[in-house]
Amino acid sequence: MSYTGPDFDPPQSRRFRRGPLTVALAALVPGALLGWAVHATVGGPDDDGGDASTSAGVSASASSAGAPSAGASPSEEDAPDGADDTDGRRPGPSPDPGSPSASSPSASAPAGTGPLKGKVVVIDPGHNPGNFQHTAEINRRVDIGTNSKECDTTGTSTDDGFTEAEFNLDVAHRMRALLEEQGATVKLTQDDDRPFGPCIDERARIGNEARADAVVSVHADGSGAGNRGFHVILPGSVNSGAADTRAVVEPSRDLGERIAGNFVRVTGNAPSNYVGGRTGLVTRKDLGGLNLSTVPKVFVECGNMRDSKDAALLTSGAWRQKAAQGISEGIVSFLRG
Ligand code: ZN
C-alpha cells in the first residue's frame, strides 16, 4: 500500500523499467542471468503494464523531495513493511515456532584471514523482538534529516505469529556466519541484547561509526496476500538536514543490484511481483536508516510474511539459510568488486 508513495527515484526507476527486465537485471548482474530468466519466464505477466501507474504516481509526488507520501503510514519508518505494521494485525509477544538453527557465529575462519580481510560489514536486523513491549519508547520521534519519524517500529509477522523481528535476527546470524567465514569483520546493530530498538538514527550511526564497507538492513514485508517475492530498497538522493546520501547512492545501488541478483540465483525465487516492476529494486527517500547513512547501505525485504506461500518459505530454516547466502554473496561480490 505505502509502496505507491514517492519513494522511488523516478529517473532510476525508469531506467529499470525501460527494457525487458530480463535484459536489465542480467546486464547488471550477469551471474544471476540463469536464475532470473527462469523466474521471469514463470513469474507471470511482464511488468510494463502494472508498473506504469506506479511510475506515474511516483513521478507526480517525487517533487516533494522526500517528504512522506500522503498515502504512506507516518509510522512506517524503517519498516518498508510498515504498511502492515500499523494495520492492527501485529501480534503480541509470540513464541517462535521455527526456532532458528545454525545461527551461531562461525568459528571456522581465523580473524583477519579470508578474501574479505579488513572489510567491515554491518548487519542491521530490522526491529527488535522487544519492541512490542516498548511502544512508548519506540514511538518517540527522531530526526532523519528530511523529517522526523518514529524511533523504531514493531515489524510484521506471519499469520501464525512468527515475528519479523525473529526472522530478521535469524537471517542476520546466518549472514554473520557466512561473512565471517570470508574473513569479514561483522557487527550487528542489535542482537536482541537490548530491550528495544535501537532507534533508526542510531542504526544508521552504528554503520557510519564503524566505517562499514557495506551495511544491509534485513527485513520481511507485511503486504497483502498474493503479493510475493523479495525486493532490495536503495537510498534515494537526499540532502536535507542531517541527511546527505549523495555520496552513497551509487555504491548502494551497486550493492543492491548484486544482492538482488544473488538472491534470485541462490534462492531460486523471483523478485517482488508488487513493487519495483519485477526488478527486485526499489528506491526510497523516506527511510531514516538509509537517509542518515554515510556508507553504502540497502534494505532487503526477503519476502511477504502475510502471503501464505511466502510465509512457508520465511518460516523454513533451510530457506532462510538460502536467503542469507544470497544476500551474503551479493555483499561479497560488492566488496570484492
Ligand atoms: Zn521490517
py3Dmol code that shows the C-alpha trace and the ligand (Angstrom):
import py3Dmol

protein = """\
ATOM      1  CA  MET A   1       0.000   0.000   0.000  1.00  0.00           C
ATOM      2  CA  SER A   2       2.559   2.541   1.011  1.00  0.00           C
ATOM      3  CA  TYR A   3       4.589   1.500  -1.937  1.00  0.00           C
ATOM      4  CA  THR A   4       2.663   3.798  -4.166  1.00  0.00           C
ATOM      5  CA  GLY A   5       4.358   6.612  -2.318  1.00  0.00           C
ATOM      6  CA  PRO A   6       7.089   8.939  -3.503  1.00  0.00           C
ATOM      7  CA  ASP A   7       9.929   6.760  -2.555  1.00  0.00           C
ATOM      8  CA  PHE A   8      11.067   5.590  -5.898  1.00  0.00           C
ATOM      9  CA  ASP A   9      13.607   7.680  -7.639  1.00  0.00           C
ATOM     10  CA  PRO A  10      11.959   8.407 -10.957  1.00  0.00           C
ATOM     11  CA  PRO A  11      14.987   8.572 -13.252  1.00  0.00           C
ATOM     12  CA  GLN A  12      16.476   5.435 -11.832  1.00  0.00           C
ATOM     13  CA  SER A  13      13.181   3.664 -11.775  1.00  0.00           C
ATOM     14  CA  ARG A  14      12.612   4.463 -15.409  1.00  0.00           C
ATOM     15  CA  ARG A  15      15.966   3.077 -16.195  1.00  0.00           C
ATOM     16  CA  PHE A  16      14.900  -0.227 -14.850  1.00  0.00           C
ATOM     17  CA  ARG A  17      11.541  -0.192 -16.455  1.00  0.00           C
ATOM     18  CA  ARG A  18      12.654   0.723 -19.865  1.00  0.00           C
ATOM     19  CA  GLY A  19      13.708  -2.540 -21.338  1.00  0.00           C
ATOM     20  CA  PRO A  20      12.820  -6.141 -20.873  1.00  0.00           C
ATOM     21  CA  LEU A  21      13.617  -6.907 -17.307  1.00  0.00           C
ATOM     22  CA  THR A  22      15.499  -9.981 -18.132  1.00  0.00           C
ATOM     23  CA  VAL A  23      17.913  -7.816 -20.014  1.00  0.00           C
ATOM     24  CA  ALA A  24      18.023  -5.152 -17.347  1.00  0.00           C
ATOM     25  CA  LEU A  25      18.960  -7.345 -14.470  1.00  0.00           C
ATOM     26  CA  ALA A  26      21.113  -9.655 -16.485  1.00  0.00           C
ATOM     27  CA  ALA A  27      23.178  -6.694 -17.566  1.00  0.00           C
ATOM     28  CA  LEU A  28      23.570  -5.596 -14.020  1.00  0.00           C
ATOM     29  CA  VAL A  29      24.227  -8.952 -12.515  1.00  0.00           C
ATOM     30  CA  PRO A  30      25.460 -11.360 -15.091  1.00  0.00           C
ATOM     31  CA  GLY A  31      25.744 -14.162 -12.598  1.00  0.00           C
ATOM     32  CA  ALA A  32      22.054 -14.004 -11.995  1.00  0.00           C
ATOM     33  CA  LEU A  33      21.052 -14.454 -15.562  1.00  0.00           C
ATOM     34  CA  LEU A  34      20.101 -18.064 -15.439  1.00  0.00           C
ATOM     35  CA  GLY A  35      18.032 -17.910 -12.294  1.00  0.00           C
ATOM     36  CA  TRP A  36      16.467 -14.674 -13.299  1.00  0.00           C
ATOM     37  CA  ALA A  37      15.498 -15.847 -16.736  1.00  0.00           C
ATOM     38  CA  VAL A  38      13.844 -18.919 -15.336  1.00  0.00           C
ATOM     39  CA  HIS A  39      11.766 -16.928 -12.945  1.00  0.00           C
ATOM     40  CA  ALA A  40      10.995 -14.170 -15.328  1.00  0.00           C
ATOM     41  CA  THR A  41       9.505 -16.845 -17.510  1.00  0.00           C
ATOM     42  CA  VAL A  42       7.351 -18.339 -14.829  1.00  0.00           C
ATOM     43  CA  GLY A  43       6.694 -15.162 -12.963  1.00  0.00           C
ATOM     44  CA  GLY A  44       3.619 -14.060 -14.844  1.00  0.00           C
ATOM     45  CA  PRO A  45       2.900 -11.069 -16.979  1.00  0.00           C
ATOM     46  CA  ASP A  46       5.506  -8.563 -17.782  1.00  0.00           C
ATOM     47  CA  ASP A  47       5.831  -5.626 -15.501  1.00  0.00           C
ATOM     48  CA  ASP A  48       5.292  -2.914 -18.020  1.00  0.00           C
ATOM     49  CA  GLY A  49       1.569  -2.659 -17.671  1.00  0.00           C
ATOM     50  CA  GLY A  50       1.153  -2.727 -13.955  1.00  0.00           C
ATOM     51  CA  ASP A  51       4.156  -0.645 -13.321  1.00  0.00           C
ATOM     52  CA  ALA A  52       3.100   2.275 -15.395  1.00  0.00           C
ATOM     53  CA  SER A  53       0.606   3.518 -12.884  1.00  0.00           C
ATOM     54  CA  THR A  54       3.084   3.215 -10.082  1.00  0.00           C
ATOM     55  CA  SER A  55       5.633   5.107 -12.055  1.00  0.00           C
ATOM     56  CA  ALA A  56       3.221   7.883 -12.835  1.00  0.00           C
ATOM     57  CA  GLY A  57       2.180   8.222  -9.234  1.00  0.00           C
ATOM     58  CA  VAL A  58       5.729   8.281  -8.090  1.00  0.00           C
ATOM     59  CA  SER A  59       6.738  10.884 -10.591  1.00  0.00           C
ATOM     60  CA  ALA A  60       3.868  13.077  -9.640  1.00  0.00           C
ATOM     61  CA  SER A  61       4.779  13.108  -5.999  1.00  0.00           C
ATOM     62  CA  ALA A  62       8.527  12.886  -6.188  1.00  0.00           C
ATOM     63  CA  SER A  63       8.903  16.632  -6.341  1.00  0.00           C
ATOM     64  CA  SER A  64       8.148  16.741  -2.665  1.00  0.00           C
ATOM     65  CA  ALA A  65      11.787  15.924  -2.158  1.00  0.00           C
ATOM     66  CA  GLY A  66      11.492  13.051   0.152  1.00  0.00           C
ATOM     67  CA  ALA A  67       8.506  14.077   2.124  1.00  0.00           C
ATOM     68  CA  PRO A  68       6.358  11.180   3.134  1.00  0.00           C
ATOM     69  CA  SER A  69       3.558  10.462   0.766  1.00  0.00           C
ATOM     70  CA  ALA A  70       0.052  11.285   1.658  1.00  0.00           C
ATOM     71  CA  GLY A  71      -0.853   7.667   1.423  1.00  0.00           C
ATOM     72  CA  ALA A  72       2.029   6.292   3.410  1.00  0.00           C
ATOM     73  CA  SER A  73       1.671   5.488   7.007  1.00  0.00           C
ATOM     74  CA  PRO A  74       3.626   8.028   9.009  1.00  0.00           C
ATOM     75  CA  SER A  75       4.775   5.302  11.308  1.00  0.00           C
ATOM     76  CA  GLU A  76       6.345   3.028   8.817  1.00  0.00           C
ATOM     77  CA  GLU A  77       9.855   4.272   9.263  1.00  0.00           C
ATOM     78  CA  ASP A  78      12.343   1.611   8.578  1.00  0.00           C
ATOM     79  CA  ALA A  79       9.578  -0.781   8.194  1.00  0.00           C
ATOM     80  CA  PRO A  80       9.236  -0.823   4.464  1.00  0.00           C
ATOM     81  CA  ASP A  81       6.794  -3.413   5.550  1.00  0.00           C
ATOM     82  CA  GLY A  82       5.245  -0.709   7.613  1.00  0.00           C
ATOM     83  CA  ALA A  83       2.003  -0.531   5.763  1.00  0.00           C
ATOM     84  CA  ASP A  84       1.011  -3.604   7.579  1.00  0.00           C
ATOM     85  CA  ASP A  85       2.984  -2.805  10.631  1.00  0.00           C
ATOM     86  CA  THR A  86       0.239  -0.433  11.502  1.00  0.00           C
ATOM     87  CA  ASP A  87      -2.784  -2.294  10.369  1.00  0.00           C
ATOM     88  CA  GLY A  88      -3.666  -3.777  13.681  1.00  0.00           C
ATOM     89  CA  ARG A  89      -2.573  -7.258  12.830  1.00  0.00           C
ATOM     90  CA  ARG A  90       0.593  -7.198  14.805  1.00  0.00           C
ATOM     91  CA  PRO A  91       0.859  -9.988  17.244  1.00  0.00           C
ATOM     92  CA  GLY A  92       1.690  -9.838  20.838  1.00  0.00           C
ATOM     93  CA  PRO A  93       4.876 -11.379  22.015  1.00  0.00           C
ATOM     94  CA  SER A  94       4.853 -14.700  20.368  1.00  0.00           C
ATOM     95  CA  PRO A  95       6.652 -17.930  20.584  1.00  0.00           C
ATOM     96  CA  ASP A  96       8.976 -18.638  17.770  1.00  0.00           C
ATOM     97  CA  PRO A  97       7.569 -21.661  16.039  1.00  0.00           C
ATOM     98  CA  GLY A  98      10.572 -22.100  13.866  1.00  0.00           C
ATOM     99  CA  SER A  99      13.421 -21.867  16.269  1.00  0.00           C
ATOM    100  CA  PRO A 100      16.337 -20.538  14.330  1.00  0.00           C
ATOM    101  CA  SER A 101      19.005 -23.071  13.895  1.00  0.00           C
ATOM    102  CA  ALA A 102      22.534 -22.817  12.719  1.00  0.00           C
ATOM    103  CA  SER A 103      22.508 -19.293  13.949  1.00  0.00           C
ATOM    104  CA  SER A 104      25.648 -19.200  15.975  1.00  0.00           C
ATOM    105  CA  PRO A 105      28.601 -17.393  14.523  1.00  0.00           C
ATOM    106  CA  SER A 106      31.033 -19.461  12.623  1.00  0.00           C
ATOM    107  CA  ALA A 107      34.358 -20.088  14.194  1.00  0.00           C
ATOM    108  CA  SER A 108      35.772 -21.626  11.074  1.00  0.00           C
ATOM    109  CA  ALA A 109      37.803 -18.691   9.856  1.00  0.00           C
ATOM    110  CA  PRO A 110      40.510 -17.208  11.992  1.00  0.00           C
ATOM    111  CA  ALA A 111      40.023 -13.499  12.363  1.00  0.00           C
ATOM    112  CA  GLY A 112      41.897 -11.483   9.810  1.00  0.00           C
ATOM    113  CA  THR A 113      42.060 -14.114   7.109  1.00  0.00           C
ATOM    114  CA  GLY A 114      39.990 -14.754   4.029  1.00  0.00           C
ATOM    115  CA  PRO A 115      39.162 -12.683   0.980  1.00  0.00           C
ATOM    116  CA  LEU A 116      37.244 -10.115   2.999  1.00  0.00           C
ATOM    117  CA  LYS A 117      40.048  -9.491   5.441  1.00  0.00           C
ATOM    118  CA  GLY A 118      39.902  -5.874   6.551  1.00  0.00           C
ATOM    119  CA  LYS A 119      36.339  -5.378   5.339  1.00  0.00           C
ATOM    120  CA  VAL A 120      33.671  -4.299   7.791  1.00  0.00           C
ATOM    121  CA  VAL A 121      30.068  -5.356   7.266  1.00  0.00           C
ATOM    122  CA  VAL A 122      27.276  -4.093   9.484  1.00  0.00           C
ATOM    123  CA  ILE A 123      24.109  -6.152   9.512  1.00  0.00           C
ATOM    124  CA  ASP A 124      21.024  -4.374  10.775  1.00  0.00           C
ATOM    125  CA  PRO A 125      18.310  -6.815  11.834  1.00  0.00           C
ATOM    126  CA  GLY A 126      15.159  -4.741  11.480  1.00  0.00           C
ATOM    127  CA  HIS A 127      13.000  -4.028  14.536  1.00  0.00           C
ATOM    128  CA  ASN A 128      13.583  -5.861  17.822  1.00  0.00           C
ATOM    129  CA  PRO A 129      11.641  -8.665  19.480  1.00  0.00           C
ATOM    130  CA  GLY A 130      11.253  -6.407  22.500  1.00  0.00           C
ATOM    131  CA  ASN A 131       9.660  -3.546  20.609  1.00  0.00           C
ATOM    132  CA  PHE A 132       6.177  -4.907  21.282  1.00  0.00           C
ATOM    133  CA  GLN A 133       6.683  -4.206  24.978  1.00  0.00           C
ATOM    134  CA  HIS A 134       8.139  -0.742  24.497  1.00  0.00           C
ATOM    135  CA  THR A 135       5.710   1.098  22.323  1.00  0.00           C
ATOM    136  CA  ALA A 136       6.138   4.414  24.123  1.00  0.00           C
ATOM    137  CA  GLU A 137       9.868   4.329  23.659  1.00  0.00           C
ATOM    138  CA  ILE A 138       9.797   3.295  20.023  1.00  0.00           C
ATOM    139  CA  ASN A 139       7.147   5.882  19.194  1.00  0.00           C
ATOM    140  CA  ARG A 140       9.485   8.708  20.174  1.00  0.00           C
ATOM    141  CA  ARG A 141      10.259  10.717  17.098  1.00  0.00           C
ATOM    142  CA  VAL A 142      13.767  11.145  15.822  1.00  0.00           C
ATOM    143  CA  ASP A 143      15.232  13.447  13.216  1.00  0.00           C
ATOM    144  CA  ILE A 144      16.032  11.767   9.914  1.00  0.00           C
ATOM    145  CA  GLY A 145      17.098  14.921   8.109  1.00  0.00           C
ATOM    146  CA  THR A 146      14.205  15.123   5.711  1.00  0.00           C
ATOM    147  CA  ASN A 147      11.651  14.978   8.514  1.00  0.00           C
ATOM    148  CA  SER A 148      11.052  13.075  11.716  1.00  0.00           C
ATOM    149  CA  LYS A 149       9.946   9.501  12.149  1.00  0.00           C
ATOM    150  CA  GLU A 150       9.280   7.057  14.924  1.00  0.00           C
ATOM    151  CA  CYS A 151      12.349   5.733  16.676  1.00  0.00           C
ATOM    152  CA  ASP A 152      11.507   2.208  15.563  1.00  0.00           C
ATOM    153  CA  THR A 153       8.536   0.004  14.744  1.00  0.00           C
ATOM    154  CA  THR A 154       7.434  -3.457  15.755  1.00  0.00           C
ATOM    155  CA  GLY A 155       7.588  -5.072  12.346  1.00  0.00           C
ATOM    156  CA  THR A 156       5.137  -7.559  10.987  1.00  0.00           C
ATOM    157  CA  SER A 157       4.610 -11.301  11.426  1.00  0.00           C
ATOM    158  CA  THR A 158       3.193 -14.316   9.696  1.00  0.00           C
ATOM    159  CA  ASP A 159      -0.417 -15.216  10.340  1.00  0.00           C
ATOM    160  CA  ASP A 160       0.881 -17.930  12.630  1.00  0.00           C
ATOM    161  CA  GLY A 161       2.772 -15.451  14.758  1.00  0.00           C
ATOM    162  CA  PHE A 162       6.355 -15.871  13.589  1.00  0.00           C
ATOM    163  CA  THR A 163       7.550 -12.346  14.053  1.00  0.00           C
ATOM    164  CA  GLU A 164       9.554 -10.423  11.558  1.00  0.00           C
ATOM    165  CA  ALA A 165      11.952  -9.368  14.308  1.00  0.00           C
ATOM    166  CA  GLU A 166      12.796 -13.014  14.974  1.00  0.00           C
ATOM    167  CA  PHE A 167      13.114 -13.712  11.274  1.00  0.00           C
ATOM    168  CA  ASN A 168      15.433 -10.764  10.794  1.00  0.00           C
ATOM    169  CA  LEU A 169      17.697 -11.825  13.638  1.00  0.00           C
ATOM    170  CA  ASP A 170      17.885 -15.382  12.387  1.00  0.00           C
ATOM    171  CA  VAL A 171      18.872 -14.326   8.885  1.00  0.00           C
ATOM    172  CA  ALA A 172      21.364 -11.855  10.339  1.00  0.00           C
ATOM    173  CA  HIS A 173      23.005 -14.606  12.361  1.00  0.00           C
ATOM    174  CA  ARG A 174      23.296 -16.809   9.321  1.00  0.00           C
ATOM    175  CA  MET A 175      24.758 -13.936   7.313  1.00  0.00           C
ATOM    176  CA  ARG A 176      27.248 -13.190  10.056  1.00  0.00           C
ATOM    177  CA  ALA A 177      28.481 -16.756   9.996  1.00  0.00           C
ATOM    178  CA  LEU A 178      28.843 -16.763   6.224  1.00  0.00           C
ATOM    179  CA  LEU A 179      30.615 -13.421   6.075  1.00  0.00           C
ATOM    180  CA  GLU A 180      32.961 -14.235   8.930  1.00  0.00           C
ATOM    181  CA  GLU A 181      33.918 -17.349   7.023  1.00  0.00           C
ATOM    182  CA  GLN A 182      35.074 -14.980   4.302  1.00  0.00           C
ATOM    183  CA  GLY A 183      37.177 -13.036   6.764  1.00  0.00           C
ATOM    184  CA  ALA A 184      34.931 -10.002   7.167  1.00  0.00           C
ATOM    185  CA  THR A 185      34.539  -8.167  10.425  1.00  0.00           C
ATOM    186  CA  VAL A 186      30.819  -8.282  11.110  1.00  0.00           C
ATOM    187  CA  LYS A 187      28.834  -6.139  13.511  1.00  0.00           C
ATOM    188  CA  LEU A 188      25.120  -6.306  14.247  1.00  0.00           C
ATOM    189  CA  THR A 189      23.181  -3.178  15.179  1.00  0.00           C
ATOM    190  CA  GLN A 190      21.224  -5.250  17.668  1.00  0.00           C
ATOM    191  CA  ASP A 191      21.253  -8.865  18.692  1.00  0.00           C
ATOM    192  CA  ASP A 192      18.198  -8.993  20.941  1.00  0.00           C
ATOM    193  CA  ASP A 193      20.615  -7.633  23.503  1.00  0.00           C
ATOM    194  CA  ARG A 194      18.696  -4.501  24.340  1.00  0.00           C
ATOM    195  CA  PRO A 195      15.085  -4.088  25.415  1.00  0.00           C
ATOM    196  CA  PHE A 196      14.016  -2.277  22.252  1.00  0.00           C
ATOM    197  CA  GLY A 197      15.348  -0.546  19.170  1.00  0.00           C
ATOM    198  CA  PRO A 198      17.873   0.835  18.504  1.00  0.00           C
ATOM    199  CA  CYS A 199      16.230   3.881  17.016  1.00  0.00           C
ATOM    200  CA  ILE A 200      16.617   4.291  13.291  1.00  0.00           C
ATOM    201  CA  ASP A 201      19.062   7.162  13.629  1.00  0.00           C
ATOM    202  CA  GLU A 202      21.262   5.071  15.855  1.00  0.00           C
ATOM    203  CA  ARG A 203      21.053   2.148  13.450  1.00  0.00           C
ATOM    204  CA  ALA A 204      22.473   4.414  10.770  1.00  0.00           C
ATOM    205  CA  ARG A 205      25.049   5.838  13.126  1.00  0.00           C
ATOM    206  CA  ILE A 206      26.344   2.383  14.019  1.00  0.00           C
ATOM    207  CA  GLY A 207      27.187   1.714  10.384  1.00  0.00           C
ATOM    208  CA  ASN A 208      28.696   5.140   9.931  1.00  0.00           C
ATOM    209  CA  GLU A 209      30.862   4.976  13.019  1.00  0.00           C
ATOM    210  CA  ALA A 210      32.047   1.504  12.105  1.00  0.00           C
ATOM    211  CA  ARG A 211      33.101   2.982   8.759  1.00  0.00           C
ATOM    212  CA  ALA A 212      31.362  -0.026   7.296  1.00  0.00           C
ATOM    213  CA  ASP A 213      32.190  -1.042   3.761  1.00  0.00           C
ATOM    214  CA  ALA A 214      28.627  -2.271   3.421  1.00  0.00           C
ATOM    215  CA  VAL A 215      25.509  -2.198   5.572  1.00  0.00           C
ATOM    216  CA  VAL A 216      22.469  -4.367   4.992  1.00  0.00           C
ATOM    217  CA  SER A 217      19.246  -3.977   6.914  1.00  0.00           C
ATOM    218  CA  VAL A 218      17.318  -7.244   6.991  1.00  0.00           C
ATOM    219  CA  HIS A 219      13.520  -7.257   6.888  1.00  0.00           C
ATOM    220  CA  ALA A 220      10.487  -9.166   5.725  1.00  0.00           C
ATOM    221  CA  ASP A 221       7.474  -7.365   4.408  1.00  0.00           C
ATOM    222  CA  GLY A 222       3.877  -7.199   5.558  1.00  0.00           C
ATOM    223  CA  SER A 223       1.907  -6.665   2.395  1.00  0.00           C
ATOM    224  CA  GLY A 224      -1.320  -8.162   1.141  1.00  0.00           C
ATOM    225  CA  ALA A 225      -1.883 -11.828   0.376  1.00  0.00           C
ATOM    226  CA  GLY A 226      -0.879 -12.606  -3.170  1.00  0.00           C
ATOM    227  CA  ASN A 227       1.957 -10.129  -3.078  1.00  0.00           C
ATOM    228  CA  ARG A 228       5.092 -12.193  -3.221  1.00  0.00           C
ATOM    229  CA  GLY A 229       8.815 -12.037  -3.560  1.00  0.00           C
ATOM    230  CA  PHE A 230      11.795 -10.145  -2.254  1.00  0.00           C
ATOM    231  CA  HIS A 231      12.985  -6.652  -3.002  1.00  0.00           C
ATOM    232  CA  VAL A 232      16.014  -4.575  -2.178  1.00  0.00           C
ATOM    233  CA  ILE A 233      15.491  -0.965  -1.117  1.00  0.00           C
ATOM    234  CA  LEU A 234      18.078   1.531  -2.290  1.00  0.00           C
ATOM    235  CA  PRO A 235      18.630   5.016  -0.859  1.00  0.00           C
ATOM    236  CA  GLY A 236      17.386   7.862  -2.990  1.00  0.00           C
ATOM    237  CA  SER A 237      19.437  11.005  -3.275  1.00  0.00           C
ATOM    238  CA  VAL A 238      18.563  13.303  -0.397  1.00  0.00           C
ATOM    239  CA  ASN A 239      20.337  16.323   1.007  1.00  0.00           C
ATOM    240  CA  SER A 240      18.385  17.826   3.851  1.00  0.00           C
ATOM    241  CA  GLY A 241      19.420  18.496   7.407  1.00  0.00           C
ATOM    242  CA  ALA A 242      21.427  15.597   8.731  1.00  0.00           C
ATOM    243  CA  ALA A 243      20.617  13.519   5.671  1.00  0.00           C
ATOM    244  CA  ASP A 244      23.016  13.565   2.761  1.00  0.00           C
ATOM    245  CA  THR A 245      23.066  10.389   0.748  1.00  0.00           C
ATOM    246  CA  ARG A 246      24.537  11.837  -2.415  1.00  0.00           C
ATOM    247  CA  ALA A 247      27.887  10.121  -1.997  1.00  0.00           C
ATOM    248  CA  VAL A 248      26.402   6.723  -1.258  1.00  0.00           C
ATOM    249  CA  VAL A 249      23.576   6.474  -3.753  1.00  0.00           C
ATOM    250  CA  GLU A 250      25.669   4.919  -6.482  1.00  0.00           C
ATOM    251  CA  PRO A 251      27.668   2.436  -4.398  1.00  0.00           C
ATOM    252  CA  SER A 252      24.487   1.473  -2.592  1.00  0.00           C
ATOM    253  CA  ARG A 253      22.827   0.770  -5.925  1.00  0.00           C
ATOM    254  CA  ASP A 254      25.754  -1.410  -6.894  1.00  0.00           C
ATOM    255  CA  LEU A 255      25.469  -3.258  -3.598  1.00  0.00           C
ATOM    256  CA  GLY A 256      21.726  -3.669  -4.007  1.00  0.00           C
ATOM    257  CA  GLU A 257      21.918  -4.900  -7.573  1.00  0.00           C
ATOM    258  CA  ARG A 258      24.450  -7.523  -6.605  1.00  0.00           C
ATOM    259  CA  ILE A 259      22.321  -8.643  -3.685  1.00  0.00           C
ATOM    260  CA  ALA A 260      19.220  -8.865  -5.866  1.00  0.00           C
ATOM    261  CA  GLY A 261      20.984 -10.918  -8.484  1.00  0.00           C
ATOM    262  CA  ASN A 262      22.499 -13.301  -5.995  1.00  0.00           C
ATOM    263  CA  PHE A 263      19.237 -13.598  -4.086  1.00  0.00           C
ATOM    264  CA  VAL A 264      17.497 -14.758  -7.232  1.00  0.00           C
ATOM    265  CA  ARG A 265      20.286 -17.130  -8.081  1.00  0.00           C
ATOM    266  CA  VAL A 266      20.625 -18.755  -4.661  1.00  0.00           C
ATOM    267  CA  THR A 267      17.004 -18.911  -3.535  1.00  0.00           C
ATOM    268  CA  GLY A 268      15.520 -19.543  -6.963  1.00  0.00           C
ATOM    269  CA  ASN A 269      12.765 -17.076  -6.083  1.00  0.00           C
ATOM    270  CA  ALA A 270      11.539 -14.301  -8.305  1.00  0.00           C
ATOM    271  CA  PRO A 271      11.681 -10.646  -7.258  1.00  0.00           C
ATOM    272  CA  SER A 272       8.646  -8.903  -5.879  1.00  0.00           C
ATOM    273  CA  ASN A 273       5.528  -9.009  -8.002  1.00  0.00           C
ATOM    274  CA  TYR A 274       4.091  -5.914  -6.306  1.00  0.00           C
ATOM    275  CA  VAL A 275       6.853  -3.285  -6.123  1.00  0.00           C
ATOM    276  CA  GLY A 276       9.866  -2.493  -8.217  1.00  0.00           C
ATOM    277  CA  GLY A 277       8.478  -3.566 -11.564  1.00  0.00           C
ATOM    278  CA  ARG A 278       9.866  -7.055 -11.034  1.00  0.00           C
ATOM    279  CA  THR A 279      13.418  -5.778 -10.906  1.00  0.00           C
ATOM    280  CA  GLY A 280      13.683  -6.528  -7.200  1.00  0.00           C
ATOM    281  CA  LEU A 281      14.899  -2.965  -6.726  1.00  0.00           C
ATOM    282  CA  VAL A 282      13.040  -0.063  -5.147  1.00  0.00           C
ATOM    283  CA  THR A 283      14.427   3.376  -4.322  1.00  0.00           C
ATOM    284  CA  ARG A 284      13.104   5.241  -1.310  1.00  0.00           C
ATOM    285  CA  LYS A 285      13.799   8.595   0.303  1.00  0.00           C
ATOM    286  CA  ASP A 286      11.720   8.236   3.441  1.00  0.00           C
ATOM    287  CA  LEU A 287      13.711   5.740   5.453  1.00  0.00           C
ATOM    288  CA  GLY A 288      15.869   7.231   8.167  1.00  0.00           C
ATOM    289  CA  GLY A 289      18.098   4.197   8.233  1.00  0.00           C
ATOM    290  CA  LEU A 290      19.043   4.986   4.638  1.00  0.00           C
ATOM    291  CA  ASN A 291      18.822   8.768   4.687  1.00  0.00           C
ATOM    292  CA  LEU A 292      21.277   9.051   7.552  1.00  0.00           C
ATOM    293  CA  SER A 293      23.783   6.566   6.230  1.00  0.00           C
ATOM    294  CA  THR A 294      27.138   7.851   5.049  1.00  0.00           C
ATOM    295  CA  VAL A 295      28.243   4.408   3.931  1.00  0.00           C
ATOM    296  CA  PRO A 296      26.787   2.098   1.266  1.00  0.00           C
ATOM    297  CA  LYS A 297      23.591   0.654   2.638  1.00  0.00           C
ATOM    298  CA  VAL A 298      20.470  -1.136   1.459  1.00  0.00           C
ATOM    299  CA  PHE A 299      17.459  -2.826   2.971  1.00  0.00           C
ATOM    300  CA  VAL A 300      16.420  -6.295   1.925  1.00  0.00           C
ATOM    301  CA  GLU A 301      12.785  -7.317   2.195  1.00  0.00           C
ATOM    302  CA  CYS A 302      13.142 -11.057   1.948  1.00  0.00           C
ATOM    303  CA  GLY A 303       9.505 -11.848   1.252  1.00  0.00           C
ATOM    304  CA  ASN A 304       5.967 -11.072   2.342  1.00  0.00           C
ATOM    305  CA  MET A 305       5.070 -12.579   5.698  1.00  0.00           C
ATOM    306  CA  ARG A 306       1.365 -12.013   5.005  1.00  0.00           C
ATOM    307  CA  ASP A 307       1.302 -14.214   1.941  1.00  0.00           C
ATOM    308  CA  SER A 308       0.892 -17.872   2.798  1.00  0.00           C
ATOM    309  CA  LYS A 309       3.289 -19.113   0.140  1.00  0.00           C
ATOM    310  CA  ASP A 310       5.960 -16.622   1.062  1.00  0.00           C
ATOM    311  CA  ALA A 311       5.335 -17.329   4.735  1.00  0.00           C
ATOM    312  CA  ALA A 312       6.017 -21.004   4.125  1.00  0.00           C
ATOM    313  CA  LEU A 313       9.428 -20.019   2.830  1.00  0.00           C
ATOM    314  CA  LEU A 314      10.173 -17.467   5.506  1.00  0.00           C
ATOM    315  CA  THR A 315       9.411 -19.934   8.285  1.00  0.00           C
ATOM    316  CA  SER A 316      11.733 -22.543   6.825  1.00  0.00           C
ATOM    317  CA  GLY A 317      15.201 -22.615   8.301  1.00  0.00           C
ATOM    318  CA  ALA A 318      16.548 -24.142   5.098  1.00  0.00           C
ATOM    319  CA  TRP A 319      15.107 -21.300   3.063  1.00  0.00           C
ATOM    320  CA  ARG A 320      16.423 -18.701   5.484  1.00  0.00           C
ATOM    321  CA  GLN A 321      19.855 -20.170   5.003  1.00  0.00           C
ATOM    322  CA  LYS A 322      19.494 -19.699   1.253  1.00  0.00           C
ATOM    323  CA  ALA A 323      18.307 -16.146   1.755  1.00  0.00           C
ATOM    324  CA  ALA A 324      21.264 -15.403   3.982  1.00  0.00           C
ATOM    325  CA  GLN A 325      23.576 -16.962   1.452  1.00  0.00           C
ATOM    326  CA  GLY A 326      22.125 -14.961  -1.420  1.00  0.00           C
ATOM    327  CA  ILE A 327      22.448 -11.689   0.461  1.00  0.00           C
ATOM    328  CA  SER A 328      25.914 -12.541   1.697  1.00  0.00           C
ATOM    329  CA  GLU A 329      27.151 -13.495  -1.743  1.00  0.00           C
ATOM    330  CA  GLY A 330      25.889 -10.172  -3.030  1.00  0.00           C
ATOM    331  CA  ILE A 331      27.852  -8.421  -0.310  1.00  0.00           C
ATOM    332  CA  VAL A 332      30.949 -10.446  -1.087  1.00  0.00           C
ATOM    333  CA  SER A 333      30.607  -9.604  -4.778  1.00  0.00           C
ATOM    334  CA  PHE A 334      30.292  -5.907  -3.939  1.00  0.00           C
ATOM    335  CA  LEU A 335      33.257  -5.894  -1.594  1.00  0.00           C
ATOM    336  CA  ARG A 336      35.494  -7.788  -3.971  1.00  0.00           C
ATOM    337  CA  GLY A 337      34.491  -5.602  -6.897  1.00  0.00           C
TER     338      GLY A 337
END
"""
ligand_1 = """\
1
ZN
Zn 10.689 -4.548 8.752
"""
view = py3Dmol.view(width=600, height=400)
view.addModel(protein, "pdb")
view.setStyle({"model": 0}, {"cartoon": {"style": "trace"}})
view.addModel(ligand_1, "xyz")
view.setStyle({"model": 1}, {"stick": {}})
view.zoomTo()
view.show()
